[in-house]
Amino acid sequence: MEQLELRLESGGTRPYLMGKPIHAGDCLLVLISENWFPARCECYREQGNLNWYLIVFKPEGEAVLEDCINNVWCRF
């Protein structure tokens, strides 16, 4: 269990988890309120920058976490 770490690569920024690069569409588990939920990592380009976010799949519906870098605990 670690937090996502944002690293700069030649193509822009990319989140890493446990030393491994995360790509758009990759699935993770996210800890929210002491429960693990499946999530998918996605990104969009705005003004030349990549912005990463997580779509979390909860029983009550999907939640989008825009501020997910260094703020949420994740695992594979």
Buried (B, 14 or more C-beta within 10 A) or exposed (E): EEBBBBEEEEEEBBBBBEEEEBEBEBEBBBBBEEEBBEBBBBBEEEEEEBBBBBBBBBEEEEBEBEEBBEEBEBEE
